[in-house]
Amino acid sequence: MKKTRKPLQWLMYTLAISVLIFGTISLVYFAQGYSYDFKSGQIRNSGLVLIDSRPNGASIKLNDKPISDKTPYRYDNASAGEITIGLQKTGYRDWFTKQTVVAGEVTFVEYALLLPNELIRQSISEPITLTGLDSDTEHKKAVSVSAQKDVYAVNNNGVATRIYSAGVNKIDSAKISPDGNRALIQQSNIDTTTNQILVTTNGSSVINLTQQYGSVFPNLQFSPQNSAELYWFDNGLIRKLDANNQSLSSALLSNVISYSLTRDRIIATQPGSLTALTSMIVSTNLSGGDKRDVASLPVDKLGYSGIVIHSRFHTYLAVRSNSNPKSLYYIYEPFNKDALPVKLADNVSFFNSSPNQKFLTYLDKEGIHSIDLETNRKYNHELNTLTISQLNWYDDYHLIVQSGNESSIIDFDGYNQQSIIPNSNSGFLLSNDSKSILYITVASTVEKVLLESK
């Protein structure tokens, strides 16, 4: 018995080790996107595609072939390479996209917004006519001007409340703070003087900054974090005004050509060490501290404007020249002194990032471009850019494009451009559930369009 047991034990050990080695190798190959196709008897290089829609329950076509499943759907062992996905649902417009499946990776196609065939529109009657909407960061509240005399706060139910009246004077502009709590009004008086007025959007407080401080502040902007704090830039100095404490700061930064405010940083342009050839991009916190040199760029007499983007894995800085040609650069890990800028485009009209900080989008004469900062995939939207006046994000994966008097919604990758507002003026607000959009019509009235069926 002892003589037969030992060889049997060795055989069992050998089998166990073989299974372990084979299993480990299989797991490694599976993780890299390889799988065995039992029908063809071949090893395939594949990925995973997750498909969903809003609303779900849509029929699916993969590479123009219908399948029996509906959204949400998990497409296992999808062949690496280009895939076309079509979605259809009764009562809704068809949806289509092309994506590239990468072996061993997950392709997320869970952002499909199915619009009803007929969009329901509701007229929101107000005894006033409004000109444009300047909305807060979340598009939940806006300010608008009526007949250049009155400023109204408009909420996302379409209720307009007068918060300031200029009387015999004229309103030149009204800007809302990022948090929606205050409005900054520029007023031209009949004696040819100018006043800057700070108003809470609930109408509880009105401060004439020009009268209080005896000055008109050039380049005045709201702090991204506190609407009672405003920054201005004059004679190369960046300073801050605190409306709550009625105080003016000393210079936060000097020798400045231009500046931009991001969520938590000041991005400023200063002359470079080779003043005639370079401009230096620097960054400080919102109090002027923690100064860091970010990058040296070609000289620009008007400086650069920028935004900081915090994606899931990295931080980026996008900066645009304020002169012609308007060159756009982005800088990976901008607060690392060894980071180098990458030039993206010339003649850029405007640029911004998605709410989830995943995409950098910009507009140039070739069209709208989106860069997925997490995967470095690039998408182009072949639109006529000559008529585009606004480009805003509706949600994490959809853009609203204002072109002439028409507003369209389009996916981040350029697919599924669909007209939603044929007679819009400018600006929009989102309802609390983000299922409808409020806008100003060309007749200067407020309307609502529902993007989902009731």
PEWO-V871211 format. One record per residue. RES is the residue in one letter. NEAR is the number of other C-alpha atoms within 8 Angstrom. Layout:
# PEWO-V871211
RES|NEAR / RES|NEAR
This chain:
# PEWO-V871211
M|4 / K|5 / K|6 / T|7 / R|8 / K|8 / P|8 / L|8 / Q|8 / W|8 / L|8 / M|8 / Y|8 / T|8 / L|8 / A|8 / I|8 / S|8 / V|8 / L|8 / I|8 / F|8 / G|8 / T|8 / I|8 / S|8 / L|8 / V|8 / Y|10 / F|10 / A|8 / Q|9 / G|14 / Y|13 / S|11 / Y|8 / D|9 / F|6 / K|4 / S|5 / G|7 / Q|7 / I|8 / R|10 / N|12 / S|15 / G|17 / L|14 / V|13 / L|13 / I|12 / D|12 / S|14 / R|8 / P|7 / N|9 / G|9 / A|11 / S|13 / I|14 / K|12 / L|11 / N|7 / D|8 / K|6 / P|8 / I|9 / S|6 / D|7 / K|11 / T|12 / P|10 / Y|9 / R|8 / Y|9 / D|7 / N|10 / A|10 / S|10 / A|11 / G|7 / E|8 / I|10 / T|12 / I|13 / G|12 / L|11 / Q|11 / K|10 / T|4 / G|6 / Y|10 / R|10 / D|9 / W|11 / F|10 / T|9 / K|8 / Q|9 / T|9 / V|17 / V|11 / A|12 / G|13 / E|10 / V|10 / T|12 / F|7 / V|9 / E|8 / Y|8 / A|9 / L|8 / L|12 / L|9 / P|11 / N|7 / E|4 / L|12 / I|8 / R|8 / Q|7 / S|7 / I|9 / S|6 / E|8 / P|4 / I|6 / T|10 / L|12 / T|11 / G|11 / L|12 / D|11 / S|15 / D|13 / T|8 / E|7 / H|10 / K|14 / K|13 / A|15 / V|16 / S|14 / V|15 / S|12 / A|8 / Q|8 / K|13 / D|14 / V|14 / Y|13 / A|14 / V|12 / N|11 / N|12 / N|5 / G|10 / V|7 / A|9 / T|7 / R|10 / I|13 / Y|9 / S|8 / A|10 / G|7 / V|7 / N|10 / K|12 / I|15 / D|9 / S|8 / A|14 / K|9 / I|14 / S|14 / P|12 / D|11 / G|14 / N|11 / R|13 / A|14 / L|12 / I|13 / Q|12 / Q|14 / S|12 / N|11 / I|8 / D|4 / T|6 / T|7 / T|10 / N|13 / Q|13 / I|13 / L|12 / V|15 / T|12 / T|12 / N|7 / G|10 / S|7 / S|6 / V|9 / I|8 / N|10 / L|13 / T|13 / Q|8 / Q|7 / Y|6 / G|7 / S|7 / V|9 / F|10 / P|7 / N|8 / L|9 / Q|7 / F|12 / S|13 / P|12 / Q|8 / N|8 / S|13 / A|10 / E|12 / L|12 / Y|13 / W|13 / F|14 / D|9 / N|4 / G|9 / L|12 / I|13 / R|13 / K|13 / L|12 / D|11 / A|8 / N|6 / N|5 / Q|7 / S|7 / L|8 / S|8 / S|6 / A|9 / L|12 / L|9 / S|8 / N|8 / V|13 / I|12 / S|12 / Y|13 / S|10 / L|12 / T|11 / R|7 / D|9 / R|11 / I|13 / I|15 / A|14 / T|14 / Q|13 / P|13 / G|11 / S|6 / L|7 / T|9 / A|5 / L|8 / T|14 / S|15 / M|14 / I|14 / V|13 / S|13 / T|13 / N|11 / L|8 / S|6 / G|10 / G|8 / D|7 / K|9 / R|8 / D|10 / V|13 / A|12 / S|9 / L|9 / P|7 / V|12 / D|11 / K|6 / L|9 / G|15 / Y|14 / S|13 / G|12 / I|12 / V|11 / I|10 / H|9 / S|12 / R|7 / F|6 / H|8 / T|11 / Y|13 / L|13 / A|12 / V|11 / R|12 / S|14 / N|10 / S|9 / N|7 / P|7 / K|12 / S|13 / L|13 / Y|12 / Y|12 / I|12 / Y|11 / E|10 / P|12 / F|8 / N|7 / K|8 / D|4 / A|12 / L|7 / P|10 / V|7 / K|8 / L|8 / A|9 / D|9 / N|10 / V|14 / S|8 / F|7 / F|9 / N|8 / S|10 / S|13 / P|8 / N|7 / Q|11 / K|12 / F|11 / L|13 / T|12 / Y|12 / L|13 / D|13 / K|8 / E|8 / G|12 / I|13 / H|11 / S|13 / I|11 / D|11 / L|10 / E|8 / T|5 / N|7 / R|7 / K|8 / Y|10 / N|10 / H|10 / E|8 / L|7 / N|7 / T|11 / L|5 / T|7 / I|11 / S|8 / Q|8 / L|9 / N|7 / W|11 / Y|8 / D|8 / D|8 / Y|10 / H|11 / L|13 / I|12 / V|13 / Q|13 / S|11 / G|7 / N|10 / E|13 / S|14 / S|13 / I|13 / I|13 / D|11 / F|10 / D|8 / G|11 / Y|10 / N|10 / Q|9 / Q|7 / S|9 / I|10 / I|9 / P|8 / N|9 / S|12 / N|13 / S|11 / G|10 / F|11 / L|14 / L|14 / S|12 / N|7 / D|6 / S|7 / K|10 / S|12 / I|13 / L|14 / Y|14 / I|18 / T|12 / V|9 / A|6 / S|11 / T|13 / V|14 / E|13 / K|12 / V|13 / L|11 / L|11 / E|10 / S|7 / K|2
